[in-house]
Amino acid sequence: MAIFMAITAAKGQIVPGACRTEAYFHLLDGKKIALVANHTSLIGVTHLLDTFLLSGLDVKKVFTPEH
């Protein structure tokens, strides 16, 4: 799926799929979301969960690894 693919940016850097919100936010709009994430799930310096919530997405559950 496109969400998990990494792309090469114009500067030759690898961009994680999570950072490409324009590619998948429209697919999540209006849906109930369960997120599997850990402390490294970041978009820039903002956690993926915070990004989802600030964007108005309906996050219902968050699952995190224990170890």
C-alpha positions as CSV (number, residue, x, y, z in Angstrom):
1,M,0.0,0.0,0.0
2,A,1.1,3.5,-0.7
3,I,0.9,4.5,3.0
4,F,3.8,2.2,3.9
5,M,6.0,3.0,0.9
6,A,9.0,5.3,1.1
7,I,9.7,7.6,-1.8
8,T,12.8,9.5,-2.8
9,A,12.5,13.2,-2.4
10,A,13.9,15.7,-4.8
11,K,17.0,16.2,-2.5
12,G,17.7,12.4,-2.6
13,Q,16.3,11.8,0.9
14,I,14.0,8.9,1.9
15,V,10.6,10.2,3.0
16,P,8.5,7.7,5.1
17,G,5.0,7.1,3.9
18,A,3.6,8.5,7.2
19,C,5.0,11.9,6.2
20,R,3.1,11.9,2.9
21,T,-0.2,12.9,4.5
22,E,-1.5,14.3,1.2
23,A,-1.5,10.7,-0.1
24,Y,-3.7,9.1,2.5
25,F,-5.5,11.6,4.8
26,H,-8.4,11.8,2.3
27,L,-8.8,8.0,2.7
28,L,-9.1,8.3,6.5
29,D,-11.5,11.2,6.6
30,G,-14.9,10.3,8.1
31,K,-13.6,6.9,9.3
32,K,-13.0,5.5,12.8
33,I,-9.3,5.0,13.1
34,A,-7.2,2.6,15.2
35,L,-3.5,3.5,15.2
36,V,-0.6,1.1,15.9
37,A,2.4,3.3,16.8
38,N,5.3,3.6,19.1
39,H,7.4,6.6,20.4
40,T,9.3,6.8,17.1
41,S,6.1,7.3,15.0
42,L,6.9,10.9,14.1
43,I,6.1,13.3,11.3
44,G,8.9,15.8,11.7
45,V,8.9,16.4,15.5
46,T,5.2,15.7,16.0
47,H,3.9,12.3,17.0
48,L,1.7,10.6,14.4
49,L,-1.2,10.5,16.9
50,D,-1.0,14.2,17.5
51,T,-0.9,14.9,13.8
52,F,-4.0,12.8,13.3
53,L,-5.9,14.5,16.2
54,L,-4.8,18.0,15.1
55,S,-6.1,17.2,11.6
56,G,-9.5,16.3,13.0
57,L,-9.3,12.6,12.2
58,D,-11.4,10.3,14.4
59,V,-8.9,8.2,16.3
60,K,-10.8,5.7,18.5
61,K,-8.0,3.4,19.7
62,V,-4.3,3.5,20.0
63,F,-2.2,0.4,20.3
64,T,1.5,0.5,21.3
65,P,4.1,-2.2,21.8
66,E,5.0,-2.9,25.4
67,H,8.6,-3.8,24.7
